[in-house]
Amino acid sequence: MNPQRLITHYASQQPEILETIRKLVVEETPTDDKQRLDAFAAKLANRYRAAGLDTEIIVNPVRGNHIRARAAPTRVADANAAPALILCHYDTVWPVGSLDTHPFRVDEQGWAYGPGIFDMQSSLALVEYALRGAQTLNLQLPRPVTVLVTSDEEIGSPTSRQLIEEEARRAAYVLVMEPPLPGGVLKTTRKGGEHFTLMISGKAAHAGIEPEKGISAIQELAHQILALHSLTNLEIGTTVNVGVVNAGTRPNVIAAQAEARIDVRAWTKAEMERVSAAILALTPVMTGTDVQVTGGERRPPLERSVTGALFEQAQTIGHTLGLDLQEGAAGGGSDGNLTGALGVPTLDGLGTPGHGAHADHEHIEVDQIGGRVALLTALLMKLIP
C-alpha cells in the first residue's frame, strides 16, 4: 500500500464524494419515518451494489430496513479469514422539513452543513468510496469486509442490536463510523447507559377534608429522587438523573400514583452494575406506598481494553498518511458499545471531522473528507486484530 497514492486518489475524488454526501443528506431520514427510511435504504443499497458490494436489504417490520453489504478479500487464500465489520446508521434525529431551515450548504470556511451530515450521513459516503478505491487502486484486501447500516441507532438500536451482535461475533474487529470528537479525535472509551422507570403507588384522598386518609405517591417520589441522585459520583463520571416526572391529578387530591424516568451513565461495567443493583433494590420510605422499578441496560460501556490496541495501530497508520490521530472519551453511547462489550476489538469515531451533532450548526469539514477515506482504506489494509 502506497500512502501517497491513497492521499492523491481520494483528494482528487473529494468533490465527487461531497456531491454524494449532499444527495444523502437531502433525503431526510428521521428514525420514526419508516417509509422514508425504507426508500433511503433501497437507494443506498443500490449505490453499494454499484460499488461492487454484495448487498442485501434486511427487512425490518418495526423500524426502517437494515442493509448488509459484503466485499470479498482480493486474495483467494484469505477467503476464510474473519471479516472486518464496519458499522454505520442512516437514521437521524432531524424531523422531515428540517431542510427548509437547515439546507445543505458549504460556507466560506469550507464547512458543509445539513441535517445529519455529521451524524452520520457523510460516513455512508466514506465507506462507499473507501471500498470503491480499494478496487480502483487494485489493493489487496487481507480479509472480507462486512458493512452493516442500521436504521435505529439514534433510539438505542432496539431492532438492530441482535444483528449487530451476530455480525460482531464473526468479525476480527469493528470500525464504527460515528463522528469523531472535535479535531478528528477517535473515540476509545464511551459511557454505558441505562434507562429505568420508577412507579410509585400511594392512596388518594381529599387534600382539604381528610388528608390523613391519603398516602402521597409524590412525597414518596421525592424521597426516591433524593436517593437516586445520591448515587451520582462526578469524580468517577457516574451520573444518575431523574429527567421526567409524572404525578398526581389535581392540586386538591393527594396523589395516588407517581412515575419517574431515570437515566444512568458510567464509564465501566463494574460501576454500571453497582448503580443498577442499587436502583433495582429501591424500597419504600413511607408506610403504605409501593415502589416498582423496570428497565435496565441499553448500552454497556465501551472500555479501552477493547479499543486501545486498534487505536495504537491506527495512530501509526495515520502517521503514514500525514494524520496526527488522537484518542478521547464520549459521554454518549454508540453501537460500538455493543461490540466492545462482546470483547471484539472496536474503534469508534472514524467519521468525517466536524462538529454540532444534533445541533443547528451541525457540519463537516470538507477538506478532511479525502484524508478520512484514505484512513479507512488504510485501516482495512493494515489492521491486525
C-alpha positions in Angstrom: 0.0 0.0 0.0 1.4 3.4 -1.1 0.1 6.0 1.3 0.8 8.9 -1.1 -1.2 7.2 -3.8 -4.2 6.9 -1.4 -3.9 10.6 -0.5 -3.7 11.7 -4.1 -6.5 9.4 -5.2 -9.0 10.5 -2.6 -8.1 14.2 -2.8 -9.0 14.1 -6.5 -12.3 12.5 -5.6 -13.3 14.9 -2.8 -15.7 17.0 -5.0 -17.5 13.8 -6.1 -17.7 12.5 -2.6 -19.1 15.8 -1.3 -21.8 15.6 -4.0 -22.7 12.1 -2.9 -22.9 13.4 0.7 -25.3 16.1 -0.5 -27.5 13.5 -2.2 -27.7 11.5 1.0 -28.4 14.5 3.3 -31.3 15.9 1.3 -33.2 12.6 1.6 -34.1 13.2 5.3 -34.3 10.1 7.4 -35.8 10.6 10.9 -35.9 7.4 12.9 -39.7 7.3 13.2 -40.5 7.6 9.4 -40.4 4.0 8.1 -41.5 5.0 4.6 -38.6 7.4 4.2 -36.2 5.1 5.8 -37.0 2.1 3.6 -36.8 4.3 0.5 -33.4 5.6 1.6 -32.2 2.1 2.3 -33.2 0.9 -1.2 -31.2 3.8 -2.8 -28.2 3.3 -0.6 -28.2 -0.4 -1.3 -28.2 0.3 -5.0 -25.2 2.6 -4.5 -23.3 -0.1 -2.7 -24.2 -2.7 -5.3 -22.8 -0.3 -8.0 -19.6 -0.1 -5.9 -19.2 -3.8 -6.3 -20.5 -5.0 -2.9 -22.8 -8.0 -2.4 -25.7 -6.1 -0.9 -28.9 -7.2 0.7 -31.9 -5.4 2.4 -32.8 -6.9 5.8 -36.5 -6.3 6.1 -37.5 -4.8 9.4 -41.2 -4.8 10.2 -41.0 -2.4 13.1 -38.5 0.3 12.0 -36.6 1.1 8.8 -35.0 -1.8 6.9 -31.3 -2.5 7.5 -28.6 -3.0 4.9 -25.8 -5.6 4.9 -23.1 -5.4 2.2 -20.1 -7.6 1.8 -16.8 -7.2 0.0 -14.7 -10.3 -0.6 -10.9 -10.3 0.0 -8.8 -9.9 -3.1 -6.6 -12.8 -2.2 -8.2 -16.3 -2.5 -6.1 -17.6 0.4 -7.9 -15.1 2.7 -11.4 -16.0 1.8 -12.0 -17.8 5.2 -10.4 -15.0 7.3 -12.7 -13.4 9.9 -14.2 -10.2 8.3 -13.7 -6.6 9.2 -17.0 -5.2 10.3 -17.9 -1.6 9.5 -20.9 -0.2 11.5 -23.0 2.7 10.2 -26.5 4.0 10.7 -28.6 6.1 8.4 -31.4 7.3 10.7 -31.1 10.9 12.1 -32.7 12.9 14.8 -33.9 15.6 12.4 -37.6 15.7 11.5 -38.8 15.9 8.0 -38.8 19.6 6.8 -35.5 20.4 8.5 -34.0 21.2 5.1 -36.3 24.2 5.0 -34.4 25.8 7.9 -31.1 23.9 7.6 -30.4 23.5 3.9 -27.3 21.7 2.6 -24.7 24.4 2.0 -20.9 24.9 2.1 -19.7 28.2 3.7 -16.7 30.3 3.1 -14.7 28.3 5.7 -15.2 25.1 3.7 -17.7 23.6 6.2 -20.7 21.7 4.8 -24.0 21.9 6.7 -27.1 19.9 6.6 -29.4 17.7 8.8 -27.5 14.6 9.9 -24.4 15.4 7.8 -22.0 14.9 10.7 -24.1 12.2 12.4 -23.7 10.4 10.2 -24.7 10.6 6.5 -21.3 11.6 5.4 -19.9 8.4 6.8 -22.1 6.4 4.4 -20.2 8.0 1.5 -16.8 7.4 3.2 -17.5 3.7 3.3 -18.6 3.6 -0.3 -15.6 5.4 -1.7 -13.1 3.5 0.5 -14.3 0.2 -0.9 -14.5 1.7 -4.5 -11.0 2.9 -4.1 -9.7 -0.5 -3.0 -10.9 -1.9 -6.3 -9.8 1.1 -8.4 -6.3 1.0 -6.9 -6.1 -2.8 -7.1 -5.4 -3.0 -3.4 -5.2 -6.5 -1.8 -7.8 -6.6 0.9 -6.5 -9.1 3.5 -9.9 -10.2 4.8 -13.6 -9.9 3.8 -15.3 -6.7 4.8 -18.9 -6.6 6.1 -20.7 -3.3 6.1 -23.8 -3.1 8.3 -26.0 0.0 8.0 -28.9 0.2 10.5 -32.0 2.3 10.9 -32.5 2.8 14.6 -29.2 3.7 16.3 -30.5 7.1 17.4 -33.0 5.4 19.7 -30.7 2.8 21.1 -30.7 0.2 18.3 -33.7 -1.9 19.6 -34.3 -3.7 16.3 -30.7 -3.9 15.1 -28.9 -4.9 18.3 -29.2 -8.7 17.7 -28.0 -8.3 14.1 -25.0 -6.1 15.2 -24.0 -8.6 17.9 -24.3 -11.6 15.5 -22.0 -9.9 12.9 -19.6 -8.8 15.6 -19.1 -12.3 16.9 -17.9 -13.4 13.5 -15.7 -10.3 13.0 -12.0 -9.9 13.5 -12.5 -6.3 14.5 -15.1 -3.5 14.3 -14.8 0.0 12.8 -17.6 2.4 13.9 -18.2 5.3 11.5 -19.7 7.6 14.2 -18.4 11.2 14.0 -15.2 11.9 15.8 -14.6 14.3 18.7 -13.6 17.9 17.9 -10.4 17.9 15.9 -11.0 14.5 14.4 -10.2 12.7 17.7 -11.1 9.0 17.7 -13.3 7.5 20.5 -11.6 4.8 22.6 -14.0 5.0 25.6 -17.7 5.7 25.8 -20.0 5.7 28.8 -22.6 3.0 29.1 -26.2 3.9 29.6 -29.3 2.6 31.3 -32.9 3.7 31.5 -35.2 2.9 34.3 -38.8 3.7 35.1 -39.9 4.1 38.7 -43.6 3.6 39.5 -45.0 4.5 42.9 -48.4 3.8 44.3 -50.0 5.6 47.2 -53.5 6.3 48.3 -55.8 9.1 47.1 -57.7 11.4 49.5 -59.2 14.9 49.6 -56.3 17.2 50.5 -58.5 19.6 52.4 -61.2 17.4 54.1 -59.4 14.2 55.1 -55.7 14.3 54.2 -54.8 11.9 57.0 -56.5 9.1 54.9 -54.2 9.7 52.0 -50.7 8.5 51.3 -48.9 10.7 48.8 -47.1 9.0 46.0 -45.5 12.4 45.2 -44.0 12.6 48.7 -42.6 9.1 48.3 -41.2 10.0 44.9 -39.4 13.0 46.5 -37.7 10.6 48.9 -36.7 8.3 46.0 -35.4 11.1 43.8 -33.0 12.2 46.6 -31.8 8.6 46.9 -31.4 8.2 43.2 -29.4 11.4 42.8 -27.2 10.4 45.7 -25.8 7.6 43.5 -24.2 10.2 41.2 -20.4 10.3 41.6 -19.0 13.1 39.4 -15.4 12.3 40.4 -15.5 9.0 38.5 -18.1 10.1 35.9 -21.1 8.3 37.1 -24.4 10.2 36.7 -28.0 9.3 37.8 -30.6 11.7 36.5 -34.3 11.8 37.1 -35.2 13.6 33.9 -39.0 13.1 33.6 -41.7 13.0 36.4 -45.4 12.5 36.0 -47.6 12.5 39.1 -51.0 13.5 40.6 -54.3 14.5 39.1 -55.4 17.8 40.8 -54.0 20.1 43.5 -56.7 19.2 46.0 -56.1 15.4 45.6 -53.3 13.6 47.4 -51.6 11.8 44.6 -52.1 8.0 44.4 -49.6 7.5 41.5 -46.3 8.9 40.6 -43.8 8.0 37.9 -40.2 8.9 37.2 -37.9 8.1 34.3 -34.2 7.7 35.1 -31.0 8.0 33.0 -27.8 6.3 34.2 -24.3 6.8 32.7 -21.0 5.3 33.8 -17.5 4.6 32.3 -17.1 1.0 33.5 -19.2 -2.2 33.6 -18.5 -2.6 37.3 -19.8 0.9 38.0 -22.9 0.3 35.9 -23.6 -2.9 37.8 -23.2 -1.1 41.2 -25.7 1.6 40.3 -28.1 -0.8 38.6 -28.2 -3.0 41.6 -28.9 0.0 43.9 -31.8 1.2 41.7 -33.4 -2.2 41.4 -33.2 -2.6 45.2 -35.1 0.6 46.0 -37.7 0.2 48.7 -40.4 2.5 50.1 -39.6 5.1 52.7 -43.3 5.8 53.6 -45.5 3.1 55.1 -48.4 2.2 52.7 -46.6 3.1 49.4 -45.4 0.6 46.8 -42.3 1.1 44.7 -41.7 -0.8 41.4 -38.7 -0.4 39.1 -38.4 -1.6 35.5 -35.9 -1.2 32.7 -32.1 -1.6 32.6 -29.2 -1.6 30.3 -29.4 0.0 26.9 -25.7 0.0 26.0 -22.8 -1.3 28.1 -19.7 0.9 28.4 -17.0 0.9 25.7 -13.8 0.4 27.6 -10.3 1.0 26.4 -9.4 -2.6 27.0 -11.1 -3.4 23.7 -10.1 -0.3 21.8 -6.6 0.5 22.8 -4.7 -1.9 20.6 -6.6 -0.9 17.4 -6.2 2.8 18.2 -2.4 2.5 18.6 -2.2 0.7 15.2 -4.5 3.4 13.7 -2.3 6.1 15.1 0.8 4.6 13.4 -1.1 4.1 10.1 -2.4 7.6 10.3 1.1 9.0 10.6 1.9 7.4 7.2 -1.0 9.5 5.8 0.1 12.7 7.5 -2.6 12.4 10.1 -1.9 13.0 13.8 -4.7 10.9 15.3 -5.5 11.3 19.0 -8.0 9.5 21.3 -10.7 10.7 23.6 -13.8 9.7 25.5 -17.5 10.4 24.8 -20.3 10.5 27.4 -22.9 9.1 24.9 -23.1 5.6 23.5 -23.0 4.1 20.1 -23.3 0.6 18.5 -19.6 0.3 19.3 -20.6 -0.1 22.9 -22.4 -3.3 21.9 -19.5 -4.8 20.0 -16.9 -3.8 22.6 -18.9 -5.5 25.4 -18.6 -8.8 23.5 -14.8 -8.4 23.7 -14.4 -7.8 19.9 -11.7 -5.2 19.2 -13.5 -2.0 18.3 -12.5 1.5 17.2 -15.0 4.4 17.1 -15.2 7.9 15.8 -14.0 7.3 12.3 -16.4 9.6 10.5 -15.7 13.0 8.9 -14.3 15.7 11.2 -16.8 18.4 12.0 -19.0 19.5 14.9 -22.5 20.0 16.2 -24.2 16.6 16.1 -27.9 17.1 16.5 -27.5 20.9 16.7 -28.3 23.8 14.4 -24.6 24.2 13.5 -24.1 20.5 12.5 -21.4 20.4 9.9 -18.4 18.6 8.4 -15.0 20.0 7.3 -14.9 19.4 3.5 -11.1 19.4 3.3 -11.0 16.4 5.8 -13.1 14.1 3.6 -10.2 12.8 1.4 -8.0 12.1 4.4 -10.7 10.2 6.3 -11.5 8.0 3.3 -7.8 7.3 2.9 -7.6 6.4 6.6 -10.5 4.0 6.4 -9.0 2.3 3.4 -5.6 2.0 5.0 -7.1 0.6 8.2 -8.8 -2.1 6.2 -5.5 -3.0 4.6 -3.3 -2.9 7.6 -5.1 -3.5 10.9 -4.1 -6.7 12.7 -6.6 -7.7 15.4 
